[in-house]
Amino acid sequence: MLIIYMQSILIHSINVNAMPKPDQYMDAETAAATLGISRATLYAYVSRGLIRANEAGDDPRKRLYSTHDVEALRKRKAVGRRPREVAATTLDWGLPILSSGITLIEDNRLFFRGRDALAFSQTATLEDAARLLWDCGEQDPFAEAAAIPAQWDANVYRNVRSLPLIERCQALLPFVAAGRAIAWQRDTRKLWPGAAALLRAMTAAASLTEPDPAPLHDHLASAWGQGPEGADILRRALVLLADHELNASAFAVRVVASTGASLGACLNAGLSALGGPLHGGTTSIVEILLDEIDAAGDAEAVVEARLRRGEGVPGFDHPLYPEGDPRAAALLPLLPPDPSRDGLALVMNETAGRMPNIDFALVAIRRALSLPPASALALFAIGRTVGWIAHALEQRGDEKLIRPRARYTGPSARD
């Protein structure tokens, strides 16, 4: 049942004319009042593509308007042309704060350099995603000798094996020569083989293996004891994780890249941001939630208990996907049934209208394939390395230091 349900979500997320959810849409009167405009102006905003509109399910003559779009437009109008307010709001799911040609998130869909990421992920490898996002054209940096990093130093490897995943990767990557080379004013094409070496090294460090030239998903499948079916699930997950626009870790990478630092330093910044519980570290919190449901045998009771304690239910909804995270909708139907996972997804949909996001999907993959602990975060780090490198390379082209100003809120200045 869950597989059929998730397949319907995927179709729903792609079809902009699908049935709207009540809590995600509002009627014309409410939308106009929220924005403080007339209905004629509301209709003009719709025609200009600023607000999405759908037919009401019970009355084809009635139109409903995206709550997400209305609220986003309301915030923009409130900010107006005041520079300080603009700067304050852009850092909180706000207006774009820099230009990028890497990834687009629009109409509940994800695009890599103009290509639909879900369609691309059906056959592409992570290496394909890297060549696309790094804009390599016909050149294949993975085929070059410099793209194969050396084996880990035995003494270093022995000492870092027990470290948590993020810290282990941060400790090992500096031993890849390409990661130490200053990228400033170097030809981007000369950096691609080193970037491929860093991606292979990240894969090995995250999976406690030695680097090799095998396809990355096959490398992980071998390390984690997976057959062809499991390897294909890993392949598709890695591609869908390759980039996600200007998230916290990508922004951290771009800040470091803007200083002219090495690619290794940029990846270090990305890893630091990814490990936080509000980013990739959410996977560990989802693991705890599903363990609670396993122990209780009742997803609804666990959710109710968490809500009564004032705790959240991680792994659901995403601010950029008001109709559900299409990455999760693409991955979850590939997995066999799981009572705890399926029960939680059903409870959250029926009680709150909330759908699984990529964090939930990664933990579901780890459980379904019986992968080692922290493998969900490992997949996140490996896949997102492609995007981090793409952002670092793109930022180099700007040749500008990212240096915002602060709005001072401390004690008044004194002589």
TAJO-V960850 format. One record per helix or strand of 2 or more residues. SS is the DSSP state (a for helix, b for strand). FROM is the first residue (numbers start at 1). TO is the last residue. Records with the same first field share a line. If there is no record, write none. Layout:
# TAJO-V960850
SS->FROM-TO / FROM-TO
This chain:
# TAJO-V960850
a->2-14 / 22-24 / 28-35 / 39-47 / 67-79 / 83-90 / 117-121 / 126-133 / 141-143 / 145-147 / 154-160 / 165-173 / 177-180 / 188-206 / 216-223 / 228-240 / 248-257 / 263-274 / 282-296 / 299-308 / 326-334 / 339-352 / 358-368 / 375-398
b->25-27 / 53-56 / 59-66 / 103-106 / 109-112 / 115-116
